[in-house]
Amino acid sequence: GYFYGASKLKLSVHDFSRFGLMLCNGGVYNGKRILSEEYIRLATSGHLLVREGHYGYFIWGLPAGGFRLSGKWGQKCFCFPERGLVITYLSNMEEGSEAVAQSMERHLL
């Protein structure tokens, strides 16, 4: 009954960005409702408090507002609904290379 997110989900940077845009727009993409506003609110709100902030349904809250989606090897999609901003990048960073991701996030955010 549980989906393991690292199980071969493959998205291009464009598709990953479109997913983030749909979340930023409260479940609407290209004028069409995909998910309910209530589900988006629940998915992006904190259910667990962790070192980095709060954690929802596979979605991490950001201290500066907004939220991010993260892939297993450093792929990221940052969403800032109040700013109407989505920043997405793909990568293939092995575990232990967090310094690269942290530098990228500092400069992007």
Secondary structure in CASP SS format (residue, H / E / C, confidence):
PFRMAT SS
TARGET T0000
AUTHOR 0000-0000-0000
METHOD secondary structure of the structure
MODEL  1
G C 1.00
Y C 1.00
F C 1.00
Y C 1.00
G C 1.00
A C 1.00
S C 1.00
K C 1.00
L C 1.00
K C 1.00
L C 1.00
S C 1.00
V H 1.00
H H 1.00
D H 1.00
F H 1.00
S H 1.00
R H 1.00
F H 1.00
G H 1.00
L H 1.00
M H 1.00
L H 1.00
C H 1.00
N C 1.00
G C 1.00
G C 1.00
V E 1.00
Y E 1.00
N C 1.00
G C 1.00
K E 1.00
R E 1.00
I C 1.00
L C 1.00
S C 1.00
E H 1.00
E H 1.00
Y H 1.00
I H 1.00
R H 1.00
L H 1.00
A H 1.00
T H 1.00
S C 1.00
G C 1.00
H C 1.00
L E 1.00
L E 1.00
V E 1.00
R C 1.00
E C 1.00
G E 1.00
H E 1.00
Y E 1.00
G C 1.00
Y C 1.00
F C 1.00
I C 1.00
W E 1.00
G E 1.00
L C 1.00
P C 1.00
A C 1.00
G C 1.00
G C 1.00
F E 1.00
R E 1.00
L E 1.00
S E 1.00
G C 1.00
K C 1.00
W C 1.00
G C 1.00
Q C 1.00
K E 1.00
C E 1.00
F E 1.00
C E 1.00
F E 1.00
P C 1.00
E C 1.00
R C 1.00
G C 1.00
L E 1.00
V E 1.00
I E 1.00
T E 1.00
Y E 1.00
L C 1.00
S C 1.00
N C 1.00
M C 1.00
E C 1.00
E C 1.00
G C 1.00
S C 1.00
E H 1.00
A H 1.00
V H 1.00
A H 1.00
Q H 1.00
S H 1.00
M H 1.00
E H 1.00
R H 1.00
H H 1.00
L H 1.00
L C 1.00
END
